[in-house]
Amino acid sequence: MSKFDLRKWLDAAKESGQLEIINGADASLEIGAASQLNYKRKVPKALIFDDIMGYQPGNRVLTGSVSNPKLLGMTLDLGPDLSDLELVEALRGKPQQWLKDAPDFRAVEVEDGPIFENVIPKDKVNFLDFPSPLWHELDGGRYIGTGCAVITSDPDTGVVNLGAYRMQVQDNGASVSINAESGKHGFQHISKWFEREGRAPVAAILGQHPLFLIVSGTEVPGGVSEMDYAGAILGESVPVVRAPETGLPIPAESEIAFEGWLYPDRKRPEGPFGEWTGYYSGEVAPVLTVEIAGLFHRNNPINLGAPPGKPPHDYSYMRSVMKSAMATDALTGMGLAGVTGVWCHEVGGGRSIIAVAIEQRYAGHSRQAGYLAAQHPVTAYMNRFVIVVDSDINPRDLDEVMWAMSTRCDPDRDIEIMRYSWGSRVDPLGVAGQPAYNSRALIDACRPFERLHDFPLVAEASVGILSQVAKKWPGLRE
Ligand SMILES: Cc1cc2nc3c(=O)[nH]c(=O)nc-3n(C[C@H](O)[C@H](O)[C@H](O)COP(=O)(O)O)c2cc1C
């Protein structure tokens, strides 16, 4: 077993008390609703659904895999004992390092692997043989691909991309559609293949170590093979088998995988789907649908689900932590002084609401921090509010951020609007058929620079007296 085997990960999750087993759920709505109850808990757990109604025991679905600090730390090999902000600190500089290290951890091709325990020829493929959840009541169909990784290659360079793009079951189970938004790396690869060959090879994994969910669902810069990037994160090359028809690499220990071809005019109606914004996305639209060449699965396979919805949702915690670390690196990497913390809030799906804390050094510093955070490539997509606060405010704590906003921000002078910025097709405010622009606000909730020396002092006990009192009456801190 390599480090990328989901079953090894499950053993570790179970041992650390982070795994719950739910027996007897219906794939139609019950798995989705139970996952929602879980991710709305203060500290969610990983859930394994087994004995799913109408399916053989062992044919399972996993959700909540990266929904708390212990699970996320464990998945990234950073240990299970870090808090939210410690995780962000531990991740600082890592994405750049992984990019550098990726060539040293090239995926290693192996002849065979557990994924080939069952090889299903194309005319026998039925995705409904696996519990494919109807996650939300108004979804347009069954989505077997949520925490999935779509594998594509650049026809010019051979670079392999992993992208989490939702996949709806199509053609009564014989196929799936792949909803890669324009601009995404997978979309770019597919478009290049269309221009060159008239069709695009594609593969996908539908059950795998949650590290692949993090890699495929996070904006890794183009030009690096994300399979190698995953290897760099765990310090071990990913063992891969070659897909027989397309030649694409598939992690050998995956649970469920398929390969096939996309054609520009092979589309099926797709959606709506409950999305990370907390709303059902747009209207039913034609989406590229795979001509399946083969399907592979392990015995007793596990589908990795990551259902979005009104945040916090299944993977919003992971997104917040990864984005917060990447945004902190991005801001300091551009030379911005005095950044003391960044948190991309879960209520905004890790994208729309970003709090940046700074130690003000000069007039205009807070505005500069806000503009940069709102438009840097790492944070620009679907951002709506950047709130800049002083360093005495914990950017992770929305109450503190809102208090700073309500006492240090004068709307007349401290809110800047940016227009025609990078929006998204899933924006509930977007209008169908119109370009996906959005506008965004920079909310400067820092004390005015010229008043730093005489701004009213905060009315709370100092650290010294607090710890003196807490020592005397320890129960008060519990
Ligand atoms: C669970 C999950 C589902 C996602 N679904 C979609 C989707 O349907 N379409 C899409 O374009 N992006 C989706 N995303 C976001 C992309 O995965 C993300 O932007 C990623 O960086 C894309 O990879 P790429 O930059 O290599 O294209 C999803 C992310 C996650 C974590």
The ligand as an SDF file (V2000), in Angstrom:
LIG
                    3D

 31 33  0  0  0  0  0  0  0  0999 V2000
  -15.8530   19.2740   -4.6620 C   0  0  0  0  0  0  0  0  0  0  0  0
  -15.5550   20.3110   -5.6980 C   0  0  0  0  0  0  0  0  0  0  0  0
  -16.3860   20.4530   -6.7990 C   0  0  0  0  0  0  0  0  0  0  0  0
  -16.1010   21.3920   -7.7930 C   0  0  0  0  0  0  0  0  0  0  0  0
  -16.8990   21.4860   -8.8970 N   0  0  0  0  0  0  0  0  0  0  0  0
  -16.5340   22.2670   -9.9320 C   0  0  0  0  0  0  0  0  0  0  0  0
  -17.2530   22.2380  -11.1700 C   0  0  0  0  0  0  0  0  0  0  0  0
  -18.2570   21.5580  -11.3160 O   0  0  0  0  0  0  0  0  0  0  0  0
  -16.7800   22.9980  -12.2040 N   0  0  0  0  0  0  0  0  0  0  0  0
  -15.6580   23.7590  -12.0830 C   0  0  0  0  0  0  0  0  0  0  0  0
  -15.2400   24.3730  -13.0650 O   0  0  0  0  0  0  0  0  0  0  0  0
  -14.9850   23.8580  -10.8960 N   0  0  0  0  0  0  0  0  0  0  0  0
  -15.3800   23.1000   -9.8430 C   0  0  0  0  0  0  0  0  0  0  0  0
  -14.6760   23.1400   -8.6650 N   0  0  0  0  0  0  0  0  0  0  0  0
  -13.5530   24.0610   -8.5280 C   0  0  0  0  0  0  0  0  0  0  0  0
  -12.3390   23.5170   -9.2410 C   0  0  0  0  0  0  0  0  0  0  0  0
  -12.1110   22.1920   -8.8970 O   0  0  0  0  0  0  0  0  0  0  0  0
  -11.1090   24.3310   -8.8950 C   0  0  0  0  0  0  0  0  0  0  0  0
  -11.2660   25.6310   -9.4110 O   0  0  0  0  0  0  0  0  0  0  0  0
   -9.8300   23.7110   -9.3900 C   0  0  0  0  0  0  0  0  0  0  0  0
   -8.7540   24.5790   -9.1480 O   0  0  0  0  0  0  0  0  0  0  0  0
   -9.9000   23.3910  -10.8490 C   0  0  0  0  0  0  0  0  0  0  0  0
   -8.7160   22.7800  -11.2500 O   0  0  0  0  0  0  0  0  0  0  0  0
   -7.8560   23.4320  -12.4000 P   0  0  0  0  0  0  0  0  0  0  0  0
   -7.4390   24.8040  -11.9030 O   0  0  0  0  0  0  0  0  0  0  0  0
   -6.7010   22.5010  -12.5270 O   0  0  0  0  0  0  0  0  0  0  0  0
   -8.7370   23.4800  -13.5760 O   0  0  0  0  0  0  0  0  0  0  0  0
  -14.9740   22.2280   -7.6520 C   0  0  0  0  0  0  0  0  0  0  0  0
  -14.1440   22.1020   -6.5250 C   0  0  0  0  0  0  0  0  0  0  0  0
  -14.4250   21.1490   -5.5570 C   0  0  0  0  0  0  0  0  0  0  0  0
  -13.5070   21.0130   -4.3640 C   0  0  0  0  0  0  0  0  0  0  0  0
  1  2  1  0
  2  3  1  0
  2 30  2  0
  3  4  2  0
  4  5  1  0
  4 28  1  0
  5  6  2  0
  6  7  1  0
  6 13  1  0
  7  8  2  0
  7  9  1  0
  9 10  1  0
 10 11  2  0
 10 12  1  0
 12 13  2  0
 13 14  1  0
 14 15  1  0
 14 28  1  0
 15 16  1  0
 16 17  1  0
 16 18  1  0
 18 19  1  0
 18 20  1  0
 20 21  1  0
 20 22  1  0
 22 23  1  0
 23 24  1  0
 24 25  2  0
 24 26  1  0
 24 27  1  0
 28 29  2  0
 29 30  1  0
 30 31  1  0
M  END
$$$$
